Structure formats: C-alpha cells, structure tokens
Amino acid sequence: MTVDQRLPVDERPVPVSRPAETPECEASTCAGISTPESVELHTAWPGWVPLLVIAVMVVCCVGFAVGRIAGW
C-alpha cells in the first residue's frame, strides 16, 4: 500500500489496550514441571567417596605417564 492510499473507514486499526498483568501464581512458565529430589539421593554417597575415586584415577594416569616416560 502506498502513502497516498487511504484506509477505508471500516478497516482502520483498532486501538490496542495493554494486556493485564500475569497473576503471581502463574508467572513462572516452568511451574509444576520440576519434581522434588528424593531424600535417598541426599545420602546416597558420602562426600569422600567421589574424591577417592578421582584420586585413584589421577594416581593411575600419572603412574602410567611416568611409566611410559621412564620406559622410553
């Protein structure tokens, strides 16, 4: 449509009002999606077990690297 053309009276844009604010209880789009973590998972592993596993892996990797260098 060019600037010199006019809109017919019945096709004039309707003034838009601002939408109402979302109520506080419906503000989150992820409400009800997340599930609570079970209590058993909080005590599944003591804190030192993963650290021990990591330490064993590091010692094995370092030992392998030193052994390869020494055997060369």
Backbone as CSV, one residue per row, in Angstrom:
resi,resn,N_x,N_y,N_z,CA_x,CA_y,CA_z,C_x,C_y,C_z
1,MET,0.851,-1.152,0.000,0.000,0.000,0.000,0.908,1.230,0.000
2,THR,0.572,2.197,-0.794,1.371,3.417,-0.860,0.835,4.448,0.112
3,VAL,1.613,5.502,0.278,1.257,6.536,1.255,0.006,7.299,0.832
4,ASP,-0.224,7.491,-0.466,-1.354,8.303,-0.906,-2.669,7.538,-0.841
5,GLN,-2.639,6.239,-0.613,-3.888,5.499,-0.469,-4.368,5.595,0.969
6,ARG,-5.657,5.699,1.124,-6.237,5.802,2.469,-6.979,4.518,2.807
7,LEU,-6.985,4.209,4.069,-7.720,3.037,4.523,-9.205,3.348,4.537
8,PRO,-10.028,2.398,4.127,-11.474,2.628,4.272,-11.833,2.757,5.748
9,VAL,-12.960,3.374,6.007,-13.374,3.655,7.389,-13.530,2.365,8.192
10,ASP,-14.018,1.304,7.603,-14.246,0.075,8.356,-12.963,-0.737,8.564
11,GLU,-11.839,-0.361,7.951,-10.581,-1.096,8.114,-9.546,-0.315,8.912
12,ARG,-9.947,0.689,9.628,-8.998,1.436,10.447,-8.513,0.562,11.603
13,PRO,-7.249,0.720,11.984,-6.735,-0.103,13.096,-7.489,0.166,14.390
14,VAL,-7.678,-0.896,15.122,-8.360,-0.804,16.412,-7.322,-0.460,17.464
15,PRO,-7.586,0.530,18.321,-6.607,0.839,19.372,-6.440,-0.375,20.292
16,VAL,-5.192,-0.650,20.615,-4.879,-1.824,21.425,-4.647,-1.379,22.862
17,SER,-5.270,-2.087,23.786,-5.050,-1.790,25.203,-3.957,-2.725,25.720
18,ARG,-3.273,-2.315,26.770,-2.217,-3.139,27.357,-2.836,-4.385,27.983
19,PRO,-2.188,-5.523,27.839,-2.732,-6.737,28.455,-2.625,-6.653,29.979
20,ALA,-3.504,-7.358,30.622,-3.471,-7.393,32.086,-2.212,-8.133,32.537
21,GLU,-1.703,-7.763,33.685,-0.503,-8.436,34.187,-0.829,-9.864,34.586
22,THR,0.171,-10.727,34.413,0.006,-12.128,34.780,-0.050,-12.237,36.299
23,PRO,-0.991,-13.002,36.811,-1.051,-13.161,38.270,0.229,-13.794,38.802
24,GLU,0.536,-13.522,40.035,1.767,-14.004,40.667,1.880,-15.521,40.606
25,CYS,0.796,-16.223,40.794,0.846,-17.678,40.824,1.073,-18.281,39.439
26,GLU,0.839,-17.539,38.365,1.012,-18.058,37.012,2.215,-17.452,36.306
27,ALA,3.065,-16.761,37.045,4.159,-16.037,36.420,5.241,-16.956,35.882
28,SER,5.449,-18.092,36.471,6.520,-18.975,36.048,6.027,-19.910,34.951
29,THR,6.819,-20.025,33.885,6.432,-20.924,32.806,6.783,-22.372,33.123
30,CYS,7.627,-22.599,34.131,8.013,-23.964,34.478,7.325,-24.433,35.754
31,ALA,6.241,-23.802,36.139,5.547,-24.211,37.351,4.995,-25.618,37.175
32,GLY,5.281,-26.482,38.091,4.778,-27.843,38.051,5.601,-28.794,37.208
33,ILE,6.649,-28.309,36.532,7.455,-29.185,35.685,8.504,-29.919,36.518
34,SER,9.175,-29.205,37.392,10.247,-29.828,38.167,9.668,-30.764,39.217
35,THR,10.405,-31.813,39.485,9.986,-32.759,40.513,10.977,-32.693,41.661
36,PRO,10.517,-32.820,42.865,11.443,-32.751,44.001,12.401,-33.937,44.013
37,GLU,13.606,-33.682,44.478,14.622,-34.729,44.560,14.302,-35.644,45.736
38,SER,14.442,-36.933,45.519,14.112,-37.871,46.587,15.142,-37.768,47.714
39,VAL,14.709,-38.096,48.910,15.554,-37.980,50.090,16.704,-38.973,50.024
40,GLU,16.498,-40.107,49.382,17.545,-41.120,49.309,18.779,-40.609,48.568
41,LEU,18.600,-39.717,47.599,19.730,-39.214,46.834,20.636,-38.296,47.653
42,HIS,20.102,-37.725,48.719,20.923,-36.841,49.555,21.985,-37.616,50.330
43,THR,21.707,-38.851,50.630,22.643,-39.650,51.423,23.163,-40.848,50.633
44,ALA,23.089,-40.821,49.317,23.493,-41.968,48.512,24.996,-42.223,48.627
45,TRP,25.823,-41.195,48.541,27.273,-41.329,48.631,27.792,-40.342,49.659
46,PRO,28.677,-40.779,50.541,29.344,-39.793,51.399,30.240,-38.907,50.539
47,GLY,30.591,-37.741,51.017,31.364,-36.786,50.238,32.759,-37.249,49.870
48,TRP,33.350,-38.167,50.634,34.719,-38.578,50.366,34.814,-39.663,49.299
49,VAL,33.737,-40.355,48.986,33.788,-41.437,48.000,34.109,-40.916,46.599
50,PRO,33.415,-39.890,46.088,33.792,-39.381,44.765,35.213,-38.832,44.736
51,LEU,35.653,-38.198,45.821,37.024,-37.688,45.874,38.036,-38.829,45.834
52,LEU,37.731,-39.931,46.500,38.609,-41.095,46.474,38.694,-41.687,45.063
53,VAL,37.577,-41.757,44.376,37.561,-42.279,43.007,38.392,-41.387,42.090
54,ILE,38.241,-40.066,42.229,39.015,-39.129,41.418,40.507,-39.265,41.734
55,ALA,40.843,-39.387,43.017,42.251,-39.521,43.404,42.868,-40.795,42.829
56,VAL,42.153,-41.904,42.851,42.655,-43.155,42.282,42.868,-43.007,40.783
57,MET,41.930,-42.364,40.099,42.072,-42.145,38.652,43.295,-41.288,38.341
58,VAL,43.517,-40.240,39.126,44.669,-39.352,38.901,45.967,-40.114,39.141
59,VAL,46.029,-40.889,40.218,47.243,-41.656,40.514,47.521,-42.660,39.402
60,CYS,46.496,-43.297,38.888,46.689,-44.260,37.797,47.188,-43.565,36.531
61,CYS,46.604,-42.439,36.189,47.021,-41.715,34.977,48.448,-41.192,35.111
62,VAL,48.769,-40.619,36.259,50.126,-40.105,36.475,51.126,-41.259,36.492
63,GLY,50.784,-42.358,37.138,51.661,-43.525,37.164,51.889,-44.082,35.771
64,PHE,50.859,-44.142,34.963,51.006,-44.619,33.589,51.912,-43.690,32.789
65,ALA,51.713,-42.364,32.940,52.537,-41.400,32.205,53.998,-41.500,32.630
66,VAL,54.242,-41.581,33.931,55.635,-41.695,34.420,56.246,-43.003,33.953
67,GLY,55.481,-44.076,33.967,55.992,-45.364,33.498,56.312,-45.345,32.023
68,ARG,55.508,-44.694,31.209,55.803,-44.578,29.787,57.074,-43.767,29.519
69,ILE,57.216,-42.676,30.287,58.408,-41.830,30.102,59.650,-42.579,30.574
70,ALA,59.553,-43.247,31.716,60.710,-43.967,32.251,61.076,-45.158,31.372
71,GLY,60.094,-45.774,30.733,60.362,-46.920,29.891,60.856,-46.542,28.508
72,TRP,60.863,-45.326,28.190,61.300,-44.866,26.878,62.761,-44.791,26.827
